[in-house]
């Protein structure tokens, strides 16, 4: 039997691109307990004067989330932003159609903008192009970004927010190709309304960046024709196209589950090709970049969600999409992050969906603590150490096949060079479930660098999960990694997420 191994060469001149910090963004939707009982619970012992849970804020700040998409998601396609501004006691309650819940509008645009600043994040705002249109999008932008002296900017000031929110990044609707979406569109219909909205919004604020809706998944019958058709309309006025992708392991096939990041690779390459086709057809000069603004593992809670929405609708903040993540889920999250880094030249934004309680790295108990799920850790490490220049890895690894994928690398890896901090970080996942794998990495171009630490996330139980009581899955630092004459040598433990940090001596 062939001995399994992985070898990599990392050179400071093999540059992919500077990683946009927004690659480590996240997402909060008015869905389930993400907002109410998540970030906001006025009667919680840790609540601040505005009702925000400070224990949650501390966990979010630790992640250093650069941008957060808001307020949806499916929610936005029937959302009236005006309901969530002004005096709270005058705000109406509405039937929320996407998740069949009751929206009280206690938290709205201004409250979320305040919370975002408290946790150090920018906002990525979505506009409703499902049940509303161009005029409403323009009104919202004027309310958020215009200084003063107009109807909606003066309304913001009247509501107690003199300074504009200056939101730079805007999504033109959400998953408009999906029949589940309220107000879904054909490619031509969406292309037209997105074009008109983009054109008008950039007249109001030419400095904003706009994200055009891409396909909701690679399984959509219209993929990638949706991108080709819609960008024919929107190319001149938008800057990004969105990608959404979720993975699951309902059949318990872990090797196949850990290979699914190859589907992420395929998705990215196909969308890039389609964007470049439209660019060529338009005789354009700019690249349309990618915003992977929904991604995660999501499958644990599907049946419970269906039962709640069908049998017990119109609850305030029902427990929806509350996946409890296990160790193998964390490995898949790590593999997806590695894939994004490898495409830093075109993937400029990504939003882990979502941030609190709803398919999230952070969970809360109503009157108890907030705690870290297994997926918190690869997300934390990438956000903390994955800032800088993504380096093109020259990677050799033994391979295996799974039910759906062939030639799957036993080890997937990428490196990031932070010039300012004079640090290099290698991220690696060993997909092998039975054995550790010998890993060597040539970093001789980084003369004078030494080993800082090797962080490992692993567990003998692939289904191990965390709770408010016990962190069964948490990273540790190991001391069996060596650097000699520019060559790193280590054994990557079976089924493990690895962060190898190096710095200038």
LINPE-V330307 format. One record per helix or strand of 3 or more residues. SS is the DSSP state (a for helix, b for strand). FROM is the first residue (numbers start at 1). LEN is the number of residues. If there is no record, write none. Layout:
[[SS,FROM,LEN] [SS,FROM,LEN]]
This chain:
[[b,5,5] [b,15,4] [a,21,4] [b,25,3] [a,54,10] [b,67,4] [a,74,5] [a,81,4] [a,88,3] [b,94,3] [b,101,3] [a,109,10] [b,122,6] [a,134,12] [a,151,8] [b,169,4] [a,187,18] [b,209,4] [a,225,10] [b,240,8] [a,254,5] [a,261,21] [b,289,9] [a,302,10] [a,327,16] [b,347,7] [b,362,3] [b,370,3] [a,375,11] [b,389,3] [b,394,4] [b,411,8] [b,423,8] [b,437,6] [b,449,10] [b,476,3] [b,482,3] [b,487,6] [b,496,9]]
